[in-house]
Amino acid sequence: MPEETIGSAGPGAPQVFKGGGVGVLGLGAYIPDRVMTNFDLEKMVNTNDEWIVQRTGISERRIAAEGETTADMSIKAAKAALDDAGIDGAEVGLVIVATASPDYYSPATASIVQNAIGAKACAAFDLNAGCTGSLYALVMAHGYIRGGACRYALVVGAETLSRVVDWTDRKTCVLFGDGAGAAVLGAVQDGRGILSTLVRSDGEGSDLITIPGLSITRGDLETRGGVKKSTIWMDGGKVMKFASRIMAVATNGVLEGTGYGLDDVELLIPHQANLRIIESGAKRLKFGMDRIFANLQKYGNTSAASILIAMKEAAGQGRLLPGVNLVVVAFGAGLTYGAALIKW
């Protein structure tokens, strides 16, 4: 690396935030080509299409190609978001990649993305908040820009969960898919952008969704039948009960004190985990499914990528027009959860 590039200020240098709002300027997504249907899964594990659709709403999911990495997908989604925003990568001052399936423990996937987009004077790090990861990242990027640390931030959610799925466990292998989504954040006019955020974690449930790393607790080992596998394990019943309740709690919580009510929300984009969870949350909120965006039937649960992929598709379908009041809400391993109110 040339010495003159190390520590140079560059276009991403800190600058005073001049007021107004911080919002999404561009969106991007990358979906792998390979489709794995429920009928494909019937040949791999004791399950069937009817059972999967009835319990999850998922019909198919995408699987990364051989040699296709979390970083590869992140870069493609990131470049698409930059193109959509009309922003050059060199102008980006912060890159956050939310993922529970990075290619490396170290370096951060975000550093690989930073290099690929040409963001020289840039902070970059990975964030793991399970399926709530991209929402956490949006909140952090929002604060970073408002604090004057940079002008533009890039948030990516990316997962290659197919590499950590136990394909012999029908309770989990039917759920997950691969993909990446990205958003570029920057200044928008006052009264627009991210208006309210809420992020939380209930650590008492930290043992309900696990992917072992360098070590494993005795309790986790016992739940896995004494076999240490670096694969996803989940207590589906308890997670579903938590997620169905917390979707309503987080949505109501992010609206509190804003002057906005549920009747003012034109679109709700939840984490795409399970259609039954989304339906249960909507029922608790007394919120019509016609105002909820869902695409999990095509992609399954892409964890930290799901909300950003859904936002990109919703925008492409004309459901995110200027002035639309949007709530995004997520929940995942940790047990993390959160929501954001955004005026598009």
C-alpha atoms as a printed R data frame, in Angstrom:
    type eleno elety resid chain resno       x       y      z
1   ATOM     1    CA   MET     A     1   0.000   0.000  0.000
2   ATOM     2    CA   PRO     A     2   1.452   3.399 -0.963
3   ATOM     3    CA   GLU     A     3   2.447   5.383  2.132
4   ATOM     4    CA   GLU     A     4   0.633   8.494  0.940
5   ATOM     5    CA   THR     A     5  -2.738   6.683  1.166
6   ATOM     6    CA   ILE     A     6  -2.294   5.732  4.817
7   ATOM     7    CA   GLY     A     7  -4.009   8.186  7.131
8   ATOM     8    CA   SER     A     8  -4.887  10.633  4.340
9   ATOM     9    CA   ALA     A     9  -8.054  12.594  4.992
10  ATOM    10    CA   GLY     A    10  -9.652  12.245  1.583
11  ATOM    11    CA   PRO     A    11 -13.288  12.914  0.691
12  ATOM    12    CA   GLY     A    12 -14.563  10.839  3.607
13  ATOM    13    CA   ALA     A    13 -12.935  13.134  6.166
14  ATOM    14    CA   PRO     A    14 -15.045  14.287  9.144
15  ATOM    15    CA   GLN     A    15 -17.171  17.345  8.556
16  ATOM    16    CA   VAL     A    16 -19.769  19.205 10.575
17  ATOM    17    CA   PHE     A    17 -23.298  17.953 10.011
18  ATOM    18    CA   LYS     A    18 -25.330  20.912  8.852
19  ATOM    19    CA   GLY     A    19 -28.719  19.784 10.085
20  ATOM    20    CA   GLY     A    20 -31.675  18.335  8.234
21  ATOM    21    CA   GLY     A    21 -32.224  14.608  8.206
22  ATOM    22    CA   VAL     A    22 -30.204  11.473  7.505
23  ATOM    23    CA   GLY     A    23 -31.788   8.957  5.200
24  ATOM    24    CA   VAL     A    24 -31.295   6.293  2.572
25  ATOM    25    CA   LEU     A    25 -29.960   7.682 -0.716
26  ATOM    26    CA   GLY     A    26 -29.604   4.406 -2.591
27  ATOM    27    CA   LEU     A    27 -30.343   0.685 -2.282
28  ATOM    28    CA   GLY     A    28 -28.763  -2.410 -3.783
29  ATOM    29    CA   ALA     A    29 -29.126  -6.164 -3.553
30  ATOM    30    CA   TYR     A    30 -27.450  -9.300 -4.805
31  ATOM    31    CA   ILE     A    31 -29.227 -12.640 -4.988
32  ATOM    32    CA   PRO     A    32 -27.302 -15.809 -5.960
33  ATOM    33    CA   ASP     A    33 -28.435 -17.579 -9.117
34  ATOM    34    CA   ARG     A    34 -28.900 -21.054 -7.653
35  ATOM    35    CA   VAL     A    35 -32.468 -21.770 -6.530
36  ATOM    36    CA   MET     A    36 -33.169 -24.501 -3.980
37  ATOM    37    CA   THR     A    37 -36.871 -25.340 -3.859
38  ATOM    38    CA   ASN     A    38 -38.791 -27.222 -1.213
39  ATOM    39    CA   PHE     A    39 -38.956 -30.110 -3.669
40  ATOM    40    CA   ASP     A    40 -35.152 -30.166 -3.772
41  ATOM    41    CA   LEU     A    41 -35.137 -30.403  0.015
42  ATOM    42    CA   GLU     A    42 -37.517 -33.358 -0.114
43  ATOM    43    CA   LYS     A    43 -34.659 -35.328 -1.673
44  ATOM    44    CA   MET     A    44 -32.204 -34.327  1.094
45  ATOM    45    CA   VAL     A    45 -34.152 -34.564  4.343
46  ATOM    46    CA   ASN     A    46 -37.422 -35.953  5.693
47  ATOM    47    CA   THR     A    47 -39.724 -33.071  4.762
48  ATOM    48    CA   ASN     A    48 -42.107 -31.964  2.011
49  ATOM    49    CA   ASP     A    49 -43.266 -28.815  0.270
50  ATOM    50    CA   GLU     A    50 -46.665 -28.737  1.998
51  ATOM    51    CA   TRP     A    51 -45.108 -29.030  5.482
52  ATOM    52    CA   ILE     A    52 -42.590 -26.223  4.817
53  ATOM    53    CA   VAL     A    53 -45.077 -23.802  3.226
54  ATOM    54    CA   GLN     A    54 -47.685 -24.403  5.905
55  ATOM    55    CA   ARG     A    55 -45.251 -23.711  8.754
56  ATOM    56    CA   THR     A    56 -43.029 -21.011  7.231
57  ATOM    57    CA   GLY     A    57 -44.480 -19.597  4.008
58  ATOM    58    CA   ILE     A    58 -41.176 -20.366  2.238
59  ATOM    59    CA   SER     A    59 -41.225 -22.033 -1.190
60  ATOM    60    CA   GLU     A    60 -37.589 -21.590 -2.250
61  ATOM    61    CA   ARG     A    61 -34.313 -20.003 -1.239
62  ATOM    62    CA   ARG     A    62 -31.080 -18.985 -3.002
63  ATOM    63    CA   ILE     A    63 -27.736 -20.697 -2.414
64  ATOM    64    CA   ALA     A    64 -24.318 -19.138 -3.055
65  ATOM    65    CA   ALA     A    65 -22.280 -20.714 -5.819
66  ATOM    66    CA   GLU     A    66 -19.200 -22.767 -5.084
67  ATOM    67    CA   GLY     A    67 -16.466 -20.308 -4.119
68  ATOM    68    CA   GLU     A    68 -18.906 -17.379 -3.832
69  ATOM    69    CA   THR     A    69 -18.248 -15.653 -0.515
70  ATOM    70    CA   THR     A    70 -19.996 -13.267  1.849
71  ATOM    71    CA   ALA     A    71 -17.542 -10.589  0.713
72  ATOM    72    CA   ASP     A    72 -18.300 -11.267 -2.970
73  ATOM    73    CA   MET     A    73 -22.017 -10.789 -2.423
74  ATOM    74    CA   SER     A    74 -21.449  -7.760 -0.197
75  ATOM    75    CA   ILE     A    75 -19.376  -6.025 -2.883
76  ATOM    76    CA   LYS     A    76 -22.001  -6.605 -5.584
77  ATOM    77    CA   ALA     A    77 -24.807  -5.275 -3.384
78  ATOM    78    CA   ALA     A    78 -22.645  -2.332 -2.273
79  ATOM    79    CA   LYS     A    79 -21.772  -1.284 -5.815
80  ATOM    80    CA   ALA     A    80 -25.442  -1.493 -6.812
81  ATOM    81    CA   ALA     A    81 -26.406   0.760 -3.881
82  ATOM    82    CA   LEU     A    82 -23.683   3.282 -4.757
83  ATOM    83    CA   ASP     A    83 -24.890   3.362 -8.372
84  ATOM    84    CA   ASP     A    84 -28.465   3.842 -7.188
85  ATOM    85    CA   ALA     A    85 -27.386   6.746 -4.962
86  ATOM    86    CA   GLY     A    86 -25.107   8.283 -7.592
87  ATOM    87    CA   ILE     A    87 -22.254   8.263 -5.062
88  ATOM    88    CA   ASP     A    88 -18.645   7.354 -5.807
89  ATOM    89    CA   GLY     A    89 -17.102   4.813 -3.446
90  ATOM    90    CA   ALA     A    90 -14.280   7.232 -2.658
91  ATOM    91    CA   GLU     A    91 -16.818   9.526 -0.972
92  ATOM    92    CA   VAL     A    92 -17.853   6.915  1.592
93  ATOM    93    CA   GLY     A    93 -16.558   7.532  5.108
94  ATOM    94    CA   LEU     A    94 -17.981   4.478  6.893
95  ATOM    95    CA   VAL     A    95 -18.619   0.880  5.836
96  ATOM    96    CA   ILE     A    96 -20.499  -1.505  8.121
97  ATOM    97    CA   VAL     A    97 -21.156  -5.095  7.093
98  ATOM    98    CA   ALA     A    98 -23.758  -6.846  9.208
99  ATOM    99    CA   THR     A    99 -23.271 -10.605  9.053
100 ATOM   100    CA   ALA     A   100 -23.387 -13.761 11.149
101 ATOM   101    CA   SER     A   101 -21.545 -15.727  8.460
102 ATOM   102    CA   PRO     A   102 -18.342 -13.810  7.643
103 ATOM   103    CA   ASP     A   103 -15.625 -15.362  5.528
104 ATOM   104    CA   TYR     A   104 -13.053 -14.664  8.254
105 ATOM   105    CA   TYR     A   105 -13.072 -13.928 11.955
106 ATOM   106    CA   SER     A   106 -10.482 -11.365 10.922
107 ATOM   107    CA   PRO     A   107 -10.151  -9.274  8.803
108 ATOM   108    CA   ALA     A   108 -13.594  -7.752  8.799
109 ATOM   109    CA   THR     A   109 -15.638  -8.293  5.653
110 ATOM   110    CA   ALA     A   110 -16.179  -4.518  5.699
111 ATOM   111    CA   SER     A   111 -12.478  -3.910  5.057
112 ATOM   112    CA   ILE     A   112 -12.631  -6.118  1.965
113 ATOM   113    CA   VAL     A   113 -15.698  -4.186  0.752
114 ATOM   114    CA   GLN     A   114 -13.997  -0.870  1.528
115 ATOM   115    CA   ASN     A   115 -11.070  -1.774 -0.687
116 ATOM   116    CA   ALA     A   116 -13.307  -3.006 -3.499
117 ATOM   117    CA   ILE     A   117 -15.298   0.234 -3.691
118 ATOM   118    CA   GLY     A   118 -12.227   2.471 -3.444
119 ATOM   119    CA   ALA     A   119 -13.089   4.101 -0.110
120 ATOM   120    CA   LYS     A   120  -9.585   4.997  1.065
121 ATOM   121    CA   ALA     A   121 -10.271   7.332  3.991
122 ATOM   122    CA   CYS     A   122 -12.910   5.225  5.657
123 ATOM   123    CA   ALA     A   123 -13.808   3.456  8.894
124 ATOM   124    CA   ALA     A   124 -14.835  -0.155  8.305
125 ATOM   125    CA   PHE     A   125 -16.020  -2.920 10.610
126 ATOM   126    CA   ASP     A   126 -18.346  -5.917 10.828
127 ATOM   127    CA   LEU     A   127 -21.344  -6.114 13.117
128 ATOM   128    CA   ASN     A   128 -23.065  -9.255 14.402
129 ATOM   129    CA   ALA     A   129 -26.518  -8.766 15.862
130 ATOM   130    CA   GLY     A   130 -27.998 -11.824 14.170
131 ATOM   131    CA   CYS     A   131 -30.973 -11.115 11.949
132 ATOM   132    CA   THR     A   132 -31.254  -7.611 13.430
133 ATOM   133    CA   GLY     A   133 -27.754  -6.776 12.180
134 ATOM   134    CA   SER     A   134 -28.586  -4.487  9.264
135 ATOM   135    CA   LEU     A   135 -31.015  -2.506 11.418
136 ATOM   136    CA   TYR     A   136 -28.323  -2.042 14.085
137 ATOM   137    CA   ALA     A   137 -25.959  -0.950 11.305
138 ATOM   138    CA   LEU     A   138 -28.443   1.593  9.930
139 ATOM   139    CA   VAL     A   139 -28.816   3.092 13.417
140 ATOM   140    CA   MET     A   140 -25.033   3.316 13.874
141 ATOM   141    CA   ALA     A   141 -24.491   4.853 10.430
142 ATOM   142    CA   HIS     A   142 -27.249   7.384 11.103
143 ATOM   143    CA   GLY     A   143 -25.535   8.487 14.328
144 ATOM   144    CA   TYR     A   144 -22.099   8.561 12.685
145 ATOM   145    CA   ILE     A   145 -23.302  10.961  9.983
146 ATOM   146    CA   ARG     A   146 -25.266  13.152 12.393
147 ATOM   147    CA   GLY     A   147 -22.172  13.389 14.579
148 ATOM   148    CA   GLY     A   148 -20.213  14.836 11.648
149 ATOM   149    CA   ALA     A   149 -17.815  11.907 11.326
150 ATOM   150    CA   CYS     A   150 -18.542  11.417  7.637
151 ATOM   151    CA   ARG     A   151 -20.804  12.559  4.823
152 ATOM   152    CA   TYR     A   152 -21.850   9.194  3.404
153 ATOM   153    CA   ALA     A   153 -22.060   5.743  4.985
154 ATOM   154    CA   LEU     A   154 -22.512   2.341  3.391
155 ATOM   155    CA   VAL     A   155 -24.435  -0.370  5.247
156 ATOM   156    CA   VAL     A   156 -24.400  -3.951  3.973
157 ATOM   157    CA   GLY     A   157 -26.216  -7.013  5.262
158 ATOM   158    CA   ALA     A   158 -24.848 -10.247  3.800
159 ATOM   159    CA   GLU     A   159 -25.058 -13.940  4.617
160 ATOM   160    CA   THR     A   160 -23.870 -17.272  3.242
161 ATOM   161    CA   LEU     A   161 -25.893 -19.246  5.763
162 ATOM   162    CA   SER     A   162 -25.888 -22.297  3.491
163 ATOM   163    CA   ARG     A   163 -22.316 -22.862  4.706
164 ATOM   164    CA   VAL     A   164 -23.410 -23.119  8.360
165 ATOM   165    CA   VAL     A   165 -26.736 -24.944  7.946
166 ATOM   166    CA   ASP     A   166 -27.019 -28.540  9.142
167 ATOM   167    CA   TRP     A   167 -28.648 -30.077  6.066
168 ATOM   168    CA   THR     A   168 -29.746 -33.088  8.118
169 ATOM   169    CA   ASP     A   169 -31.820 -30.938 10.499
170 ATOM   170    CA   ARG     A   170 -35.221 -30.382  8.903
171 ATOM   171    CA   LYS     A   171 -36.206 -27.880 11.593
172 ATOM   172    CA   THR     A   172 -33.582 -25.372 10.432
173 ATOM   173    CA   CYS     A   173 -32.345 -26.277  6.941
174 ATOM   174    CA   VAL     A   174 -35.701 -25.354  5.384
175 ATOM   175    CA   LEU     A   175 -35.498 -21.800  6.712
176 ATOM   176    CA   PHE     A   176 -32.297 -20.164  5.542
177 ATOM   177    CA   GLY     A   177 -30.915 -18.727  2.316
178 ATOM   178    CA   ASP     A   178 -28.013 -16.639  1.019
179 ATOM   179    CA   GLY     A   179 -27.921 -13.072 -0.282
180 ATOM   180    CA   ALA     A   180 -26.866  -9.489  0.332
181 ATOM   181    CA   GLY     A   181 -28.490  -6.089  0.542
182 ATOM   182    CA   ALA     A   182 -26.976  -2.617  0.885
183 ATOM   183    CA   ALA     A   183 -27.928   0.974  1.569
184 ATOM   184    CA   VAL     A   184 -26.085   4.278  1.179
185 ATOM   185    CA   LEU     A   185 -26.953   6.855  3.837
186 ATOM   186    CA   GLY     A   186 -26.458  10.602  3.718
187 ATOM   187    CA   ALA     A   187 -28.118  13.953  4.359
188 ATOM   188    CA   VAL     A   188 -31.718  14.490  3.261
189 ATOM   189    CA   GLN     A   189 -34.101  17.392  3.728
190 ATOM   190    CA   ASP     A   190 -35.357  18.163  7.200
191 ATOM   191    CA   GLY     A   191 -38.356  16.071  8.229
192 ATOM   192    CA   ARG     A   192 -37.298  13.171  5.989
193 ATOM   193    CA   GLY     A   193 -35.088  10.135  6.524
194 ATOM   194    CA   ILE     A   194 -34.702   8.173  9.751
195 ATOM   195    CA   LEU     A   195 -37.008   9.810 12.291
196 ATOM   196    CA   SER     A   196 -36.862   7.373 15.211
197 ATOM   197    CA   THR     A   197 -34.927   4.234 16.136
198 ATOM   198    CA   LEU     A   198 -35.054   1.533 18.782
199 ATOM   199    CA   VAL     A   199 -32.486  -1.255 19.212
200 ATOM   200    CA   ARG     A   200 -32.399  -3.679 22.118
201 ATOM   201    CA   SER     A   201 -31.188  -7.122 23.165
202 ATOM   202    CA   ASP     A   202 -32.637  -9.658 25.581
203 ATOM   203    CA   GLY     A   203 -29.557 -11.635 26.553
204 ATOM   204    CA   GLU     A   204 -31.548 -14.168 28.539
205 ATOM   205    CA   GLY     A   205 -32.358 -15.735 25.184
206 ATOM   206    CA   SER     A   206 -28.799 -15.780 23.905
207 ATOM   207    CA   ASP     A   207 -28.753 -19.589 23.947
208 ATOM   208    CA   LEU     A   208 -31.825 -19.999 21.720
209 ATOM   209    CA   ILE     A   209 -30.057 -19.455 18.366
210 ATOM   210    CA   THR     A   210 -26.386 -20.402 18.206
211 ATOM   211    CA   ILE     A   211 -23.562 -20.956 15.734
212 ATOM   212    CA   PRO     A   212 -20.432 -22.121 17.625
213 ATOM   213    CA   GLY     A   213 -17.100 -20.470 16.926
214 ATOM   214    CA   LEU     A   214 -13.876 -21.249 18.755
215 ATOM   215    CA   SER     A   215 -15.580 -22.652 21.833
216 ATOM   216    CA   ILE     A   216 -18.918 -24.046 22.914
217 ATOM   217    CA   THR     A   217 -20.674 -24.151 26.281
218 ATOM   218    CA   ARG     A   218 -21.535 -27.451 27.953
219 ATOM   219    CA   GLY     A   219 -25.226 -26.564 27.755
220 ATOM   220    CA   ASP     A   220 -25.067 -25.845 24.033
221 ATOM   221    CA   LEU     A   221 -23.151 -29.070 23.438
222 ATOM   222    CA   GLU     A   222 -25.851 -31.025 25.256
223 ATOM   223    CA   THR     A   223 -28.643 -29.470 23.180
224 ATOM   224    CA   ARG     A   224 -26.761 -30.573 20.064
225 ATOM   225    CA   GLY     A   225 -26.716 -34.170 21.267
226 ATOM   226    CA   GLY     A   226 -23.099 -34.016 22.374
227 ATOM   227    CA   VAL     A   227 -21.825 -33.449 18.837
228 ATOM   228    CA   LYS     A   228 -19.973 -30.182 18.260
229 ATOM   229    CA   LYS     A   229 -21.013 -28.771 14.924
230 ATOM   230    CA   SER     A   230 -20.298 -25.259 13.656
231 ATOM   231    CA   THR     A   231 -23.837 -25.102 12.360
232 ATOM   232    CA   ILE     A   232 -27.014 -23.201 13.218
233 ATOM   233    CA   TRP     A   233 -29.018 -24.593 16.108
234 ATOM   234    CA   MET     A   234 -32.307 -23.043 17.152
235 ATOM   235    CA   ASP     A   235 -35.081 -23.623 19.654
236 ATOM   236    CA   GLY     A   236 -37.750 -22.840 17.096
237 ATOM   237    CA   GLY     A   237 -40.744 -22.782 19.425
238 ATOM   238    CA   LYS     A   238 -39.257 -20.314 21.893
239 ATOM   239    CA   VAL     A   239 -37.833 -18.118 19.139
240 ATOM   240    CA   MET     A   240 -41.179 -17.968 17.353
241 ATOM   241    CA   LYS     A   241 -42.968 -17.023 20.559
242 ATOM   242    CA   PHE     A   242 -40.439 -14.244 21.211
243 ATOM   243    CA   ALA     A   243 -40.440 -12.925 17.639
244 ATOM   244    CA   SER     A   244 -44.236 -12.826 17.330
245 ATOM   245    CA   ARG     A   245 -44.467 -10.731 20.494
246 ATOM   246    CA   ILE     A   246 -41.442  -8.515 19.922
247 ATOM   247    CA   MET     A   247 -42.450  -7.508 16.387
248 ATOM   248    CA   ALA     A   248 -45.418  -5.651 17.889
249 ATOM   249    CA   VAL     A   249 -43.455  -4.374 20.900
250 ATOM   250    CA   ALA     A   250 -40.664  -2.880 18.755
251 ATOM   251    CA   THR     A   251 -43.062  -1.369 16.207
252 ATOM   252    CA   ASN     A   252 -45.123   0.359 18.878
253 ATOM   253    CA   GLY     A   253 -41.961   1.378 20.724
254 ATOM   254    CA   VAL     A   254 -40.341   3.146 17.783
255 ATOM   255    CA   LEU     A   255 -43.503   5.184 17.167
256 ATOM   256    CA   GLU     A   256 -43.831   6.286 20.790
257 ATOM   257    CA   GLY     A   257 -43.345  10.019 21.226
258 ATOM   258    CA   THR     A   258 -42.951  10.694 17.498
259 ATOM   259    CA   GLY     A   259 -46.436  11.993 16.804
260 ATOM   260    CA   TYR     A   260 -46.919   9.119 14.357
261 ATOM   261    CA   GLY     A   261 -49.325   6.240 14.942
262 ATOM   262    CA   LEU     A   262 -49.878   2.933 13.190
263 ATOM   263    CA   ASP     A   263 -52.515   4.561 10.993
264 ATOM   264    CA   ASP     A   264 -49.805   6.882  9.643
265 ATOM   265    CA   VAL     A   265 -47.535   3.976  8.628
266 ATOM   266    CA   GLU     A   266 -48.061   3.164  4.968
267 ATOM   267    CA   LEU     A   267 -45.606   0.275  4.783
268 ATOM   268    CA   LEU     A   268 -44.078  -2.092  7.321
269 ATOM   269    CA   ILE     A   269 -41.067  -4.208  6.340
270 ATOM   270    CA   PRO     A   270 -40.333  -6.898  8.933
271 ATOM   271    CA   HIS     A   271 -37.385  -9.252  9.065
272 ATOM   272    CA   GLN     A   272 -38.198 -12.050  6.634
273 ATOM   273    CA   ALA     A   273 -37.936 -14.985  9.015
274 ATOM   274    CA   ASN     A   274 -41.234 -16.826  8.837
275 ATOM   275    CA   LEU     A   275 -44.599 -15.806  7.388
276 ATOM   276    CA   ARG     A   276 -46.396 -17.166 10.455
277 ATOM   277    CA   ILE     A   277 -44.363 -14.837 12.700
278 ATOM   278    CA   ILE     A   278 -45.198 -11.884 10.459
279 ATOM   279    CA   GLU     A   279 -48.900 -12.766 10.451
280 ATOM   280    CA   SER     A   280 -48.921 -13.179 14.229
281 ATOM   281    CA   GLY     A   281 -47.173  -9.824 14.706
282 ATOM   282    CA   ALA     A   282 -49.597  -8.125 12.337
283 ATOM   283    CA   LYS     A   283 -52.533  -9.562 14.266
284 ATOM   284    CA   ARG     A   284 -51.156  -8.221 17.551
285 ATOM   285    CA   LEU     A   285 -50.710  -4.803 15.951
286 ATOM   286    CA   LYS     A   286 -54.104  -4.961 14.214
287 ATOM   287    CA   PHE     A   287 -52.154  -4.013 11.086
288 ATOM   288    CA   GLY     A   288 -53.330  -5.166  7.663
289 ATOM   289    CA   MET     A   289 -51.138  -7.587  5.729
290 ATOM   290    CA   ASP     A   290 -51.766  -5.430  2.639
291 ATOM   291    CA   ARG     A   291 -49.443  -2.836  4.221
292 ATOM   292    CA   ILE     A   292 -46.716  -5.396  5.023
293 ATOM   293    CA   PHE     A   293 -44.006  -6.282  2.511
294 ATOM   294    CA   ALA     A   294 -42.918  -9.931  2.379
295 ATOM   295    CA   ASN     A   295 -40.601 -11.720 -0.051
296 ATOM   296    CA   LEU     A   296 -39.447 -14.647  2.089
297 ATOM   297    CA   GLN     A   297 -41.371 -17.086 -0.083
298 ATOM   298    CA   LYS     A   298 -38.609 -16.598 -2.693
299 ATOM   299    CA   TYR     A   299 -35.525 -16.201 -0.529
300 ATOM   300    CA   GLY     A   300 -36.158 -17.763  2.870
301 ATOM   301    CA   ASN     A   301 -34.526 -16.194  5.914
302 ATOM   302    CA   THR     A   302 -31.402 -14.333  4.776
303 ATOM   303    CA   SER     A   303 -30.761 -13.067  8.322
304 ATOM   304    CA   ALA     A   304 -28.951  -9.682  8.336
305 ATOM   305    CA   ALA     A   305 -29.536  -9.293  4.591
306 ATOM   306    CA   SER     A   306 -33.312  -9.706  4.661
307 ATOM   307    CA   ILE     A   307 -34.518  -6.188  5.479
308 ATOM   308    CA   LEU     A   308 -32.206  -4.500  2.972
309 ATOM   309    CA   ILE     A   309 -33.140  -6.945  0.198
310 ATOM   310    CA   ALA     A   310 -36.817  -6.357  1.014
311 ATOM   311    CA   MET     A   311 -36.351  -2.570  0.978
312 ATOM   312    CA   LYS     A   312 -34.708  -2.764 -2.442
313 ATOM   313    CA   GLU     A   313 -37.539  -4.884 -3.831
314 ATOM   314    CA   ALA     A   314 -40.216  -2.693 -2.256
315 ATOM   315    CA   ALA     A   315 -38.625   0.367 -3.847
316 ATOM   316    CA   GLY     A   316 -38.489  -1.409 -7.203
317 ATOM   317    CA   GLN     A   317 -42.216  -2.151 -6.941
318 ATOM   318    CA   GLY     A   318 -43.015   1.523 -6.329
319 ATOM   319    CA   ARG     A   319 -43.964   1.054 -2.680
320 ATOM   320    CA   LEU     A   320 -41.303   3.431 -1.346
321 ATOM   321    CA   LEU     A   321 -42.231   6.739 -2.941
322 ATOM   322    CA   PRO     A   322 -41.207  10.152 -1.520
323 ATOM   323    CA   GLY     A   323 -43.173  10.924  1.627
324 ATOM   324    CA   VAL     A   324 -44.089   7.319  2.452
325 ATOM   325    CA   ASN     A   325 -43.907   6.519  6.180
326 ATOM   326    CA   LEU     A   326 -42.039   3.238  6.600
327 ATOM   327    CA   VAL     A   327 -41.334   1.102  9.667
328 ATOM   328    CA   VAL     A   328 -38.670  -1.604  9.480
329 ATOM   329    CA   VAL     A   329 -38.627  -4.090 12.348
330 ATOM   330    CA   ALA     A   330 -36.298  -6.996 13.058
331 ATOM   331    CA   PHE     A   331 -35.504  -9.703 15.604
332 ATOM   332    CA   GLY     A   332 -32.783 -12.318 15.793
333 ATOM   333    CA   ALA     A   333 -30.088 -14.194 17.706
334 ATOM   334    CA   GLY     A   334 -29.065 -12.594 20.933
335 ATOM   335    CA   LEU     A   335 -32.015 -12.198 21.277
336 ATOM   336    CA   THR     A   336 -31.758  -8.850 19.517
337 ATOM   337    CA   TYR     A   337 -34.594  -6.747 18.216
338 ATOM   338    CA   GLY     A   338 -35.322  -3.253 16.987
339 ATOM   339    CA   ALA     A   339 -37.207  -0.957 14.663
340 ATOM   340    CA   ALA     A   340 -36.817   2.284 12.732
341 ATOM   341    CA   LEU     A   341 -39.348   4.846 11.530
342 ATOM   342    CA   ILE     A   342 -38.352   6.333  8.178
343 ATOM   343    CA   LYS     A   343 -40.040   8.989  6.070
344 ATOM   344    CA   TRP     A   344 -38.931   8.228  2.517
